[in-house]
Amino acid sequence: MDFLKLVDKKIVVFGLANRKSVACAIAKVLQEAGAEVIHVVRSTLRKETAEKLFPGARVFICDVENEKNIVRVKKEIGDSIDGKIHGIVHSIAFANYTDGFKPFHETNKKDFLQAIDISCFSLLAICKHFKELLDENGSVVTISISTTRMAAENYGYMAPIKAALESSLCFLAKSFSGFSNIRFNAVSPALLKTSASAGIPGYVDSYLYAEKLTLRKKGLQTKEIADIAAFLLSERSSAITAQSIIADGGMGINYFDADIVAKVVE
């Protein structure tokens, strides 16, 4: 039974870097559901990776930091397919942690603006330039975080940027409602084991701590996030828009877990 009704739907996935990427997991779930996945990656090297992971798939290159590239790739995709696309996955984020994490008040302006350009504004730019290519009942899904109010020192300025990303969903949904039924949502997971997260100082320790705080005492799997994304891209989620779906295994209600409290006060 085709519950998600994604068979033969064309979904453009931005952001695959390697097999551990959230974008890769989403693409696999979509492919298993019968959708045609069109990949957009940042570099030639990542194009080669995508082609190995998804033989036969269309793969395009686009560094979203330059908006002209988004205009170009939209045309390339449009010229390569018949009809419309039915969804877009925005799984793009970047922050410069090469100097290690700093106190938030010491955030470098250049780093902050670059991160918000790549991680947040790129969603607006993609939606702007792809709107004519998107089916009027299409869906756009981005990847956020489970809470933008947690002052995790090693995540730093990316939390405010993710907050801006989530806020943008509301405005995009409202803007597009004037001429379409296109929906805009986010999957907001707690900590995941991805190649991108590996570059965050102290992330492994944070992941292990978060794992113990989940109700099931087991960390989130990237595929679980991909399953939620696929649902949001499908017709089955037609009543959901301008929302951030939190997926944290119950961590957000379990900060006073008895075992953790006991270890702290010993």
N, C-alpha and C positions, 0 to 999 in steps of 0.2 A: 504494500500500500504506500502510495506517495503522499505521506502525511504533510510534509512541508511544501509540497508542490513546487519544488525547485528544479525539476527535470527540464533541461534545455534552457534554463534561465541563464543569462550572461551576467556574471558578477566580476567587477574589476576590484582586484585586491592590491592595495598599495602597501609596501613595507616589508616584503619578505627579504630577510638577510641570510638565513640558513635554516636548517631543519628544526632548530629549537625556537624559531620565531613564532610569536602568536599568529602572525600572518600566514605562516606555513600550516599551522594546525587548523586555522579557519579554512584555508584553501582545501585541505584534505577532507574535511567534513563536507564542504560544499560539493566537492567532486564525488564523494560517496553518495551524496543525495541526488546526483544526476545533473548538477549545474555545470556550465562551462565557465571555468575560472580564467580570467585574463589578468596576468601579473604585471605590475608596474614596480620596478626596482630602481635603486639609486645609481648603480654602476654596471659596467661591463662584467666585472667579476661576479656580481650578484645575479646578473642575467644568466651566466653560465651555471650558477648554483641552482637557480629556479628551473632551468631547462633539464638539469639532471634529476631534480626532485619531481618534476611534473613533465615527463616527456610528451611532446606534441602540443603543449600549451603555448598560447601566444604570450610572449614576454616583451615588454617595452621598458625603455630606460628613461627615468625622469628624476633629476635632482630638484626637489620641490622648493629649494631655497631660492631658485631663480624662477619667477612666475612664468617667464617666457617658455620654459620647459613644459609647464602644465598645459599651456595653450597648444604647444606642439604635440604632446602626447595624446591630448584629446582628439586632435585631428587624425593622428596616426591610427588610433583605435577606431574612430568613426569610419575611416576609409577602409578598415580591414574587416568590418562586420556588416551583416545585413540587419536592418532594424535598430532597435534600441538596446541599451543595457538595462538591467533590472535592479542593480544594486552596486554600491561602492563600499568597500571596507577601507577605512583610514587607520592604519596601524603604524603610525610614524611618530617617533619621538627622538629628541636628541638633547643632550646637555653636556657641557664641557666639564668633565671631572678630572682633567689631566693634572691639575694642581692639588688634587684631593679636595675633600669637602671643607668649607669654611663656615664660620658663623653667618647666619642669614644676612645680617646687616652689612657684611663685607662682600656681598654678591657683586660681581663685576657687571657693569651695565652692558658691555658688549656681549658677554656670555648670556645674560638674561634675554636680551633682544633677539639674539640668534636662536635661542631655545624656543621662544614664543613664536618666532617666525616659522621655524620648521615644525614644531609640535602642535601649534594651535592655528596660526593664520593659514597654514597649508590646507586645512580642512575647508576654510571659507573659500580659498582660491580654487580648490578642486571643484567644489559645489558650484561656484560661479561659472566656471568654464565648461563643466560637464552637464549643466542643467538641460540643454537642448538634446543631449544624448540619452538622458535618463527617462525611462518610462514614467508616465504620469502617476503610476501607483508604485513607484520604486521605493527603495529603502537605502539609507546611508547609516553605517555603523562605525563608530570610532571606539578606541580603547582608552579608558581613563584609569583611575585608581579607586580603591574602595573608600577612601576618605581623603578629602583635601584639607581637612581640619586637624590632622595629626601632624605635629611639628617634629617629624623624624629628621634628626640633624643631618644624617647622611643623604637624605633625599633633597634637602635644601629648597632651592627656588623652583624646582619642578612641580611642587604641589600647587603653588599659586597659578602656574601655567596650566596645569590640568583643571584647576577651578575655572579658568577662563575658557578652556576647551568645552567643559560641560555647560557653562553659561551660553556659549555660542550655539549650542543645540537648540535652545529655546528660540533664539532669534532667527536661526535658519529655518526652523519649522514654521514659524510665523510668516517669514518672507515668502517661502515657497508655497504656502497655503493659498496664496492669491491666484495661483495658476496650476496647481497640481495637488495630488494627495501624497506626495513624497514625504516619507517619515525620516526622522533624525533621532538616533538613540546612541547610547554608549553602554558598553559592558565595562563594569568597574571592578576589577578583581583585586583581591589582596595579593600578597607577595607570590610571585611565580619564579620558577627556575627557567630563565631564558638567557640567551647570550647577551642581550642588552643589559639585563639586571646585573650580570657578572661584572660589568664595568663600574658599578656603584660601590664606593668604599664601604666596607662593613656589611654588605648586603647578605652574605651567607649567614652571619650571626642573627641578623634581623629575621631572615627566613625561618631559621630554626626556632626562634622565639615565637613567631607568628604561628608556626605549625602547632606548637603546644597550646596555643590559645584557641584554636578551632575546636568546636564541640566534638568533632570526630577524631581529634588528635592526629590528623593527617593533612599534609599540605595540599594546596590546590594543584590540580593537574591542568596543563595548558589546554588539553582537549576539552575539559569541562567548560572553559571560557569559549572555546570554538563552538561548542554545541549551542551556547546561549546566543552567540553572534549569528549562527545559521538560523536560529528561530526568529531573531529580530529582522533578518533579511527576507524571511518568508511571509507569505500571505497570512499565516496563522497569527501573526502579531499585528494585524492591521489596525487594531485599536490603540496601539502603543506608539507614542511619539513624544519627543522632547523629554525623554527620561534617561536616567542613568541606573542601570540594573546592577545592584551591588552583589558580588559573588565573593564571599569571604569565609564560607564554611562556619558562620556563626561567630567569628572572631570579635565582631563589633559589640556583641552582648556579653562577652566572656572575659573581660579584663580582670575580674576578681575571681578567676579560677582558683579553687582551693589549693591545688597542687603548686601553682605558681606562687601564690601568696605565701604558702608554707616555706618554700625555698628562699624567698626574699627575707622573711623575718627570722629565719633560723640563726 
